[in-house]
């Protein structure tokens, strides 16, 4: 019984003495995968998965955040920024807009809002973020076999992460 008590004491001591993981206050991201994705409700989509870490844990917004800098008229309404590129004649070209079926031109990007990932103040956090990108290519382009996304995130203190590049061959042509 003394051996079990001593072993439990050592385990508790070891766990309590571990230092918490501390990351930089500037978010960092790394690509895990960028692959075609399809289910019963989504076609012509891709799944983008990336790792994140942040020393302050201030990634993401509440959906109803009243802060003016994050409202729908602000550049920082989004906290996930993602531009689309196509490989044309061996060079990646950024595609900013597409022509819709009704002849209108609309912006083409995959910017979005990440939800708040932690409610604790000043907590180092890390994990994986999964984003469905749909449609993940410009259907009207004859060059869209090879595509590229360039993306980054911004935390609530407006610290911008590194930019990550994700390439994918869209079809088997």
C-alpha positions in Angstrom: 0.0 0.0 0.0 2.9 2.4 0.8 4.3 1.7 -2.7 1.0 2.7 -4.4 0.7 5.8 -2.2 4.3 6.8 -3.0 3.7 6.2 -6.8 0.6 8.3 -6.8 2.4 11.1 -4.9 5.2 11.1 -7.5 2.7 11.1 -10.4 0.7 14.0 -8.8 4.0 15.9 -8.1 5.1 15.3 -11.7 1.8 16.6 -13.2 1.6 19.6 -10.9 5.2 20.6 -11.6 4.8 20.7 -15.4 5.1 24.2 -16.8 2.2 25.3 -19.0 3.0 25.6 -22.8 3.6 29.2 -23.7 3.3 30.4 -27.3 4.0 33.8 -28.9 1.2 36.4 -28.7 1.3 36.5 -32.5 -0.7 33.6 -33.9 1.1 30.9 -35.9 -0.5 28.5 -38.4 0.7 25.5 -40.4 -1.0 23.6 -43.2 -2.1 20.1 -42.3 -4.1 19.3 -45.5 -6.0 20.7 -48.4 -8.0 18.1 -50.2 -11.2 17.6 -52.2 -14.3 17.1 -50.0 -17.7 15.9 -50.8 -20.7 14.7 -48.8 -24.5 14.4 -49.4 -25.0 18.2 -49.1 -21.8 19.6 -50.5 -20.3 19.1 -53.9 -17.3 20.8 -55.5 -15.8 21.6 -52.2 -12.4 21.2 -50.5 -11.5 20.7 -46.8 -8.7 23.0 -45.6 -7.2 21.8 -42.3 -4.5 23.8 -40.4 -2.8 23.9 -37.1 -2.9 27.1 -35.0 -1.2 28.3 -31.8 -1.6 31.6 -29.9 -0.1 32.7 -26.7 -3.1 34.9 -25.6 -5.9 32.7 -26.8 -7.7 35.6 -28.5 -8.5 33.9 -31.8 -12.1 34.1 -33.0 -15.1 36.3 -32.5 -18.4 36.0 -30.7 -21.0 36.1 -33.5 -22.6 39.2 -32.0 -19.4 41.0 -31.0 -20.4 44.7 -30.8 -16.9 46.1 -31.1 -17.0 48.5 -34.2 -13.7 47.3 -35.5 -15.2 43.9 -36.0 -18.6 44.9 -37.5 -19.7 44.1 -41.1 -18.4 47.4 -42.5 -14.8 46.9 -41.2 -11.9 45.1 -42.9 -11.5 43.2 -39.7 -15.1 41.8 -39.9 -13.2 38.7 -41.1 -10.4 37.0 -39.1 -9.7 34.3 -41.6 -8.3 35.8 -44.9 -7.9 33.5 -47.9 -7.1 34.4 -51.5 -7.5 32.2 -54.5 -4.9 31.7 -57.2 -4.8 29.6 -60.4 -1.8 28.3 -62.2 -1.7 29.9 -65.7 1.2 29.2 -68.0 3.3 28.0 -65.0 2.6 31.1 -62.9 0.1 31.5 -60.1 -2.3 34.4 -60.8 -4.6 35.8 -58.1 -8.3 35.7 -59.1 -10.2 38.5 -57.4 -13.6 38.2 -59.1 -15.7 35.8 -61.2 -18.6 36.2 -63.6 -21.8 34.7 -62.3 -24.4 32.8 -64.3 -26.5 36.0 -64.7 -23.5 38.0 -66.1 -22.6 39.9 -63.0 -19.1 40.1 -61.6 -18.6 39.2 -57.9 -15.6 39.2 -55.6 -14.0 35.7 -55.3 -12.3 35.0 -52.0 -12.8 32.6 -49.1 -12.5 35.1 -46.2 -14.5 34.1 -43.1 -15.1 34.5 -39.4 -13.6 32.0 -37.0 -15.7 31.6 -33.8 -14.1 32.4 -30.4 -11.9 29.5 -29.5 -11.4 30.2 -25.8 -13.2 32.2 -23.1 -10.3 32.2 -20.7 -8.2 35.4 -20.5 -4.6 35.2 -21.7 -4.5 31.5 -22.2 -2.0 29.8 -24.6 -4.1 27.7 -27.0 -3.4 25.4 -29.9 -5.3 23.0 -32.1 -6.7 22.3 -35.5 -9.1 24.3 -37.6 -11.3 22.7 -40.3 -12.8 24.9 -43.0 -14.9 23.7 -45.9 -14.0 25.8 -49.0 -16.9 25.7 -51.5 -16.8 26.0 -54.4 -13.1 25.7 -54.2 -12.4 26.8 -57.8 -13.5 29.3 -60.3 -15.9 27.2 -62.5 -15.7 29.7 -65.4 -11.9 29.5 -65.7 -10.2 27.3 -68.3 -7.1 27.4 -66.1 -8.5 26.0 -62.9 -6.9 22.5 -62.9 -4.2 23.7 -60.5 -5.2 26.0 -57.7 -3.6 27.6 -54.7 -4.9 29.2 -51.5 -2.9 31.7 -49.5 -4.3 32.3 -46.1 -3.7 33.8 -42.7 -5.6 34.6 -39.5 -5.9 37.7 -37.3 -6.6 37.6 -33.5 -8.7 40.1 -31.6 -5.7 42.3 -30.9 -5.2 42.4 -34.7 -2.0 40.4 -34.6 -1.6 38.7 -38.0 -0.3 35.2 -38.3 2.1 34.0 -40.9 0.8 33.4 -44.5 0.4 29.7 -45.4 0.2 28.4 -49.0 -1.9 25.3 -50.0 -1.8 23.8 -53.5 -4.1 21.3 -55.1 -4.6 19.8 -58.5 -8.4 20.1 -59.0 -8.9 17.5 -61.7 -7.1 14.6 -63.3 -6.7 16.3 -66.7 
